[in-house]
Amino acid sequence: MKIVTRTHAPKDWLAQIFTAKAVAQGGVIRRKADWVAQEVGRDRFEAEVRRRGFHLIETGADLVVICHSGAIRVLF
């Protein structure tokens, strides 16, 4: 049985993630989906991304947040 321990309060973790320089510059942030689930929960993370108008992509074990609300296009 795996014991789950949080390293931060969920609101503090979200604040830390979304105050990153990449976010302010409209860049991207990437986090392991399992880590997101452990720290804040997937639903809460998705709600925060949606609230900010950003885009969220899941690829393999990673969640990638495109930190702007403009159009995106997957090329291949």
N, C-alpha and C positions, 0 to 999 in steps of 0.2 A: 504494500500500500504506500503510495507516494504522499508525503505530507506537504501541503501547500502553505507557504509562508509569504506574506506580502512584505515588501521592503519599504513601502510608503503607503500613506492613506490614499485611497483612489483619487480624491480631488487634487491632492498634491502631485501625484504621478501625472495626471492629465495636464496640470498646469506646467509641470516641468517639460513634458513632451511638446506642448503647443506654444512654448515660449522659446523654442530652439531658433537659432539664427536662420535655418533653412525655411522654417515656417514664415517668418517675417519677410523673407525674400521671395516667397512664392515658389519655393523649391519642393523637394520631396523628403519624406521621412519614412524609414522602414523599421519595422519591429517584428519579431517572431510572434505568430498568432498565439502560441501557447503562453508566452510571456504576458501578452495583452490580457488574455483570459485570466491568468493568475493575478495580475496586478489590479485590474479594474473591471474585468468582465467584458466579453465581446460586445454585448448589447449596448453597454454604456459607452464603449469606445466608438462604436458605429454611430450612436446618437450624437456624440460630440463632433465627429467628422461631418455628419449631416448638418448639424446646427451651424457650423462654420461655413457651409456651402462648398466644402472640399470634395474631392473624389477619392474613393477607396478601392484599391485593387488587391485581390488575393492571388498570390502566385506561389505555388509550393507551400512551404511552411511560413511564408512571410505575408505581412500586410503592408502595403505601400500606400501612403497618403500623398496625393498630389495637392499641394497646399495653395490652390487658387480655384476660383469658381468658373474659369473660362473653359471653353470647349477643349476636349482631348480627342485624339485620334490614334487608334492602334494601327500601326503600319504593317506589321507582320508578326 
